[in-house]
Amino acid sequence: MPNLILLHGALGHSDIFNPYLGTLSQYFTVHTPLFSGHGETEIPAEGINTEKYTEELTLYCKENNLTDVFLFGHSMGGYVALCYAMKNPENINSIITLGTKFDWTEEQALKESKMLNPDAILEKVPKYAQLLESQHGQKWKQLLPAIADLMVDLGKNPPLKNNLTEIQIPVQIMVGDQDNMVTIEESMDVYRNLPNAKLAVLPNTKHPMDKVRPSLLLDVMKDFWNLS
């Protein structure tokens, strides 16, 4: 069976893909690795950035002898998938991204990173704080500033900017019509700059992976990957 890697977003967890595993495992050998700092994995001493996560994906594919890989990435996972494709085009079959933010500027990154304040989250959205603790343990408070640093780094040095034309493999860019972090316009702009891309706007869909209807997403996956 071909190999499919599902990549979670920043502050996400591979268990968000559980509703999809039953269907996708009919067509693929499915892999759900965790990026460092997430789940029970340690936050790297040198910090977190997209280059670090791209290296982790590269290492995962090498260690598991994965070639001709199918990739799905939610949010940051989609960004890392495309960074990996830039460096390892011969190893990828195709990519689907969902809710991936591409329009990173320093101003935008600082704005987003300021929202990752542990004390503010505890006070204003305690349910989200509980979710983060259940997924990442007590270190969730350290993971937030590490991800904030990743965002600031992206704002200063967005690796995909001006390099999208290098990615020749088939890519499906997806965004929810109610995503409050990613605009349809920036998704469309990336779609137009990728040489071999399709674009899908999911109706009545917000940014978080657990707000996406599995039946809807699976239908788009099946269509793009010609699964029957």
C-alpha positions in Angstrom: 0.0 0.0 0.0 1.2 3.6 -0.6 2.3 5.6 2.4 0.3 8.6 3.6 1.7 10.9 6.3 -0.8 13.1 8.2 0.9 16.2 9.7 -0.8 18.1 12.6 -0.7 21.8 13.1 1.1 23.9 15.7 -0.2 23.1 19.2 -2.1 20.2 17.6 -1.8 16.5 18.1 -1.9 13.4 15.8 -5.0 12.2 17.6 -7.0 14.8 15.7 -6.8 12.4 12.8 -8.5 9.5 14.6 -11.8 10.0 12.8 -10.1 9.6 9.5 -7.9 6.5 10.1 -10.6 3.9 9.4 -11.3 5.2 5.9 -7.8 6.2 4.9 -6.3 2.9 6.1 -8.3 1.2 3.3 -6.2 2.9 0.8 -2.9 3.8 2.5 -0.4 2.7 5.2 -1.1 5.8 7.4 1.6 7.5 9.5 0.8 10.1 12.2 4.1 11.4 13.5 4.3 14.1 16.2 6.4 17.2 15.8 8.8 17.7 18.7 7.4 19.6 21.6 4.0 18.1 21.0 2.3 15.3 22.9 4.9 13.5 25.1 7.9 14.7 23.0 10.4 17.1 24.4 10.7 20.8 23.3 14.1 21.0 21.5 16.7 22.9 23.5 17.6 24.9 20.3 13.9 25.9 19.9 11.3 25.3 17.2 11.1 26.6 13.6 9.8 25.2 10.3 13.3 24.2 9.2 13.6 22.0 12.3 10.2 20.4 11.6 11.1 19.9 8.0 14.3 18.1 9.1 12.1 15.9 11.4 9.9 14.9 8.5 12.9 14.2 6.4 14.4 12.0 9.1 11.0 10.2 9.7 10.8 9.3 6.0 14.4 8.1 5.9 14.1 6.0 9.1 10.9 4.3 7.8 12.1 4.0 4.2 9.2 6.0 2.9 9.2 6.9 -0.8 6.6 8.2 -3.2 4.9 9.6 -0.1 1.4 11.1 0.0 1.2 14.0 2.4 -1.7 15.8 4.2 -0.9 18.7 6.5 -3.3 20.8 8.6 -2.3 24.4 9.2 1.5 24.4 10.0 1.7 20.8 9.0 0.8 21.8 5.4 3.5 24.5 5.5 6.1 21.9 6.6 4.9 19.5 3.9 5.5 22.0 1.2 8.9 22.9 2.6 9.8 19.2 2.5 8.6 19.0 -1.1 10.9 21.9 -2.0 13.9 19.9 -0.7 12.8 16.4 -1.6 10.6 16.5 -4.7 11.6 13.1 -5.8 10.2 11.6 -2.6 6.7 13.0 -2.8 3.7 11.8 -4.8 1.4 14.7 -3.9 0.3 17.0 -1.1 -3.0 18.3 0.4 -2.9 21.2 2.7 -5.8 22.5 4.9 -6.0 25.8 6.7 -2.3 26.6 6.0 -1.3 30.2 6.5 1.0 31.4 3.8 0.9 35.2 4.1 3.4 35.6 6.9 4.9 39.0 7.6 6.7 40.2 10.8 3.7 42.3 11.8 1.3 39.4 11.2 3.5 37.0 13.1 3.9 39.3 16.1 0.1 39.8 16.2 -0.5 36.0 16.1 2.3 35.2 18.6 0.9 37.7 21.2 -2.2 35.5 21.4 -0.2 32.6 22.7 0.0 33.8 26.2 -0.6 30.9 28.7 -2.0 33.1 31.5 -4.4 34.8 29.1 -5.6 31.5 27.7 -6.1 30.1 31.2 -8.2 33.1 32.1 -10.2 33.7 28.8 -10.4 30.2 27.3 -10.0 27.7 30.1 -11.4 24.8 28.0 -8.7 25.3 25.4 -6.1 25.3 28.3 -7.5 22.0 29.4 -7.3 20.6 25.9 -3.6 21.7 25.6 -2.8 20.2 28.9 -4.5 16.9 28.0 -2.5 16.7 24.7 0.9 18.0 25.8 1.0 17.7 29.6 2.3 20.3 31.9 4.8 21.6 29.4 2.0 23.2 27.3 2.8 26.5 28.9 6.4 26.3 27.5 5.2 25.1 24.2 3.1 28.2 23.6 6.1 30.7 23.6 8.1 28.2 21.5 5.4 28.2 18.9 5.3 32.0 19.2 9.0 32.1 18.3 8.3 29.8 15.3 5.7 32.3 14.1 8.0 35.3 14.5 10.8 33.4 12.6 8.3 32.7 9.8 7.4 36.3 9.6 11.1 37.3 9.3 12.1 34.4 6.9 9.1 32.8 5.2 10.9 29.9 3.4 8.1 29.4 0.8 7.9 33.0 -0.3 9.1 33.4 -3.9 9.9 29.6 -4.1 6.5 28.1 -4.8 7.2 27.7 -8.6 9.9 25.2 -7.7 7.2 22.7 -6.4 6.1 20.8 -9.4 4.2 17.9 -7.7 0.4 17.9 -7.6 -0.9 20.0 -4.6 -4.4 20.5 -3.4 -4.8 23.8 -1.4 -7.8 23.8 0.9 -9.2 26.4 3.2 -12.5 26.7 5.2 -14.8 29.5 4.2 -15.0 30.5 8.0 -11.3 30.2 8.8 -10.4 33.2 10.9 -6.7 32.7 10.6 -6.3 32.0 6.8 -7.9 34.0 4.1 -9.3 32.6 0.9 -7.3 35.2 -1.0 -3.9 34.1 0.3 -4.9 30.4 -0.4 -5.9 31.4 -3.9 -2.7 33.3 -4.5 -0.6 30.3 -3.5 -2.8 28.0 -5.7 -2.1 30.4 -8.7 1.7 30.3 -8.1 2.0 26.6 -7.8 2.6 25.0 -11.2 0.4 21.9 -10.6 -2.3 22.8 -8.1 -6.0 22.6 -7.3 -8.0 24.8 -4.9 -10.9 23.8 -2.7 -12.9 26.0 -0.3 -14.7 23.9 2.2 -18.2 25.3 3.1 -19.2 26.0 6.7 -15.7 25.2 7.9 -13.6 26.9 10.6 -9.8 26.6 11.2 -9.5 24.0 14.0 -9.2 20.4 12.7 -11.8 19.2 15.1 -14.3 21.6 13.5 -13.9 20.1 10.1 -16.5 17.5 9.0 -14.7 14.3 8.3 -17.2 13.2 5.6 -16.5 16.5 3.7 -12.8 16.3 3.9 -12.6 12.7 3.0 -14.7 13.3 -0.1 -12.2 16.0 -1.3 -9.3 13.7 -0.5 -10.9 10.8 -2.4 -11.5 13.1 -5.4 -7.9 14.5 -5.4 -6.2 11.2 -4.9 -8.7 9.3 -7.2 -9.7 6.9 -4.4 -12.7 4.7 -5.0 
